[in-house]
Amino acid sequence: QVQLQESGPGLVKPSETLSLTCTVTGGSVNSGSYHWSWIRQPPGKGLEWIGYINYSGNTNYNPSLKSRVTISVNMSKKQFSLMLNSVTAADTAVYYCAMGLPTLFGNYWGQGTLVTVSS
Amino acid sequence: IVLTQSPATLSLSPGERATLSCRASESVSSYLAWYQQKPGQAPRLLIFDASNRATGIPARFSGSGSGTDFTLTISSLEPEDFAVYYCQQRSNWPPGIFGGGTKVEIK
C-alpha cells in the first residue's frame, strides 16, 4: 500500500526558506504517469495548490507562488521536495504532499505537516 | 481559472440527499475531481474526471457535469459523510486549482 510522509522543520523564521521532503513507501514510482504535488492549508482555511512535478521532470506552479517555489523529485530515493523561499507569516499552513496516477488528482496523500513562520 | 463552490455550508440530516455544486469560470471539459476532508485529516479523493469514483469510494457518492457546471451528489448521508468537500480541476491554467469548499454539517 502506497504511503506518503512529509518531513521537515515545523518552525521557519521570516525571510528564510521553507524546505520539506515527501517520502513514498510501499509502492513503485517508476511510472511515466505519476504527478507529485504539494498543497497547503492555512489554519481554518481551504486548500491551496502549490504546484507539481511529473515523471518527466516538468513542473507547474501556482502563479501566486511561482517566483518563490521549487519542486524537485529524486526517484532513486522515492522522495520529492518543496522549497519556498522568502517566507512570511502568510505561509504558515499545514503542508501536504500528494501523488496522482495517472493524473495530477491526488490518489495518495501524506498526513500533512504544520509549518509555522515566526521569529 | 476560478472554481466557485456552493453553498458554502449545507445543513442536512443523516439519510438525506446532499447536492454540492462546483462552477468553473471557463470550461474544464470533464477534468474535475472531488475530495472529502474531515477535521485533522488529509483530503481523500472521491471522484475524478467528473464522474469516476476513486478506488474504495461507496456508491452513494456520484459526480456529474461537464464544461463549467459540476455536481457531487451523496444519495443518503451517513454519519461519516459530514465533512468539507472540495473540487479541483486539471484542465486549464493553472492546473491544480481548488474550489473554496462546501461544509456539510449535521442539521
HADDOCK unambig.tbl for C-alpha pairs under 7 A between the chains (distance, minus, plus):
assign (segid A and resid 46 and name CA) (segid B and resid 100 and name CA) 5.86 0.50 0.50
assign (segid A and resid 46 and name CA) (segid B and resid 101 and name CA) 6.60 0.50 0.50
assign (segid A and resid 47 and name CA) (segid B and resid 98 and name CA) 6.47 0.50 0.50
assign (segid A and resid 48 and name CA) (segid B and resid 98 and name CA) 6.54 0.50 0.50
assign (segid A and resid 49 and name CA) (segid B and resid 96 and name CA) 5.85 0.50 0.50
assign (segid A and resid 49 and name CA) (segid B and resid 97 and name CA) 5.71 0.50 0.50
assign (segid A and resid 49 and name CA) (segid B and resid 98 and name CA) 6.78 0.50 0.50
assign (segid A and resid 62 and name CA) (segid B and resid 94 and name CA) 6.35 0.50 0.50
assign (segid A and resid 105 and name CA) (segid B and resid 33 and name CA) 6.89 0.50 0.50
assign (segid A and resid 106 and name CA) (segid B and resid 45 and name CA) 6.48 0.50 0.50
assign (segid A and resid 107 and name CA) (segid B and resid 45 and name CA) 5.94 0.50 0.50
assign (segid A and resid 109 and name CA) (segid B and resid 42 and name CA) 6.55 0.50 0.50
assign (segid A and resid 110 and name CA) (segid B and resid 42 and name CA) 6.94 0.50 0.50
assign (segid A and resid 111 and name CA) (segid B and resid 41 and name CA) 6.63 0.50 0.50
assign (segid A and resid 111 and name CA) (segid B and resid 42 and name CA) 5.55 0.50 0.50
assign (segid A and resid 112 and name CA) (segid B and resid 42 and name CA) 6.59 0.50 0.50
